[in-house]
Amino acid sequence: MKALVFVGLKPGVLDPQGRAIARSLNDLGFDEVTNAFQGKVIELDIEANDPEVVKGRVTEMCEKLLANTVIESYRIEIQA
């Protein structure tokens, strides 16, 4: 199975990389961009057959390593 973990900053946390991206896009003529948010996607290949078990294990991984839960939130997608 494959697990995708999307990690991004929680609302209210400053995102200087996102602001720099938005500003640079505006400088390149993409004036319609009003804001950008920088995050990360982590793709995991997992040997298991039960999606609920995989989701539980990946949640543990996020809480222990993959996301800084003080300032980041995460979303998990499981693909068969």
C-alpha positions in Angstrom: 0.0 0.0 0.0 1.0 3.6 -0.5 0.4 6.4 2.1 0.6 10.0 1.2 1.2 12.5 4.0 0.5 16.2 3.4 2.1 18.4 6.0 1.6 22.1 6.2 1.7 24.9 8.7 -1.3 25.4 11.0 -3.4 28.6 10.5 -1.9 31.6 12.1 1.7 30.3 11.8 3.9 32.6 9.8 5.0 31.1 6.4 8.0 33.2 5.1 8.7 30.7 2.3 5.1 30.9 1.1 5.2 34.7 1.2 8.4 34.7 -0.8 6.8 32.3 -3.4 3.8 34.6 -3.7 5.9 37.7 -4.0 8.2 36.1 -6.7 5.2 34.9 -8.7 3.8 38.5 -8.6 7.2 39.8 -9.8 7.0 37.4 -12.7 3.7 38.8 -13.8 1.3 36.4 -12.0 -0.6 39.2 -10.3 -3.6 36.9 -9.6 -1.6 35.1 -6.9 -2.6 36.6 -3.6 -1.0 34.1 -1.2 1.0 30.9 -1.3 1.6 28.2 1.3 4.7 26.0 1.5 4.3 22.5 2.7 5.6 19.0 2.0 4.3 15.7 0.7 5.8 12.4 2.1 5.1 9.2 0.1 5.5 6.0 2.0 5.3 2.4 0.6 4.0 0.2 3.4 3.7 -3.6 3.5 0.2 -4.2 4.8 -3.2 -5.1 3.6 -5.6 -3.3 6.0 -6.0 0.4 5.2 -7.2 1.2 8.7 -4.1 -0.4 10.2 -1.9 1.5 7.7 -3.6 4.8 8.6 -3.1 4.1 12.3 0.6 3.4 11.8 1.1 6.4 9.6 -0.7 8.6 12.2 1.8 7.4 14.8 4.7 8.2 12.4 3.3 11.7 11.9 3.0 12.3 15.6 6.5 11.0 16.4 8.5 12.2 13.4 6.9 13.4 10.1 5.1 16.5 11.4 6.0 19.1 14.1 2.5 19.0 15.6 3.1 22.2 17.5 3.1 24.3 14.3 2.1 21.8 11.6 -1.0 19.9 10.7 -1.1 16.8 8.5 -3.5 14.9 6.3 -3.1 11.2 5.3 -4.3 9.5 2.1 -4.1 5.7 1.8 -3.9 4.2 -1.7 -4.4 0.5 -2.3 
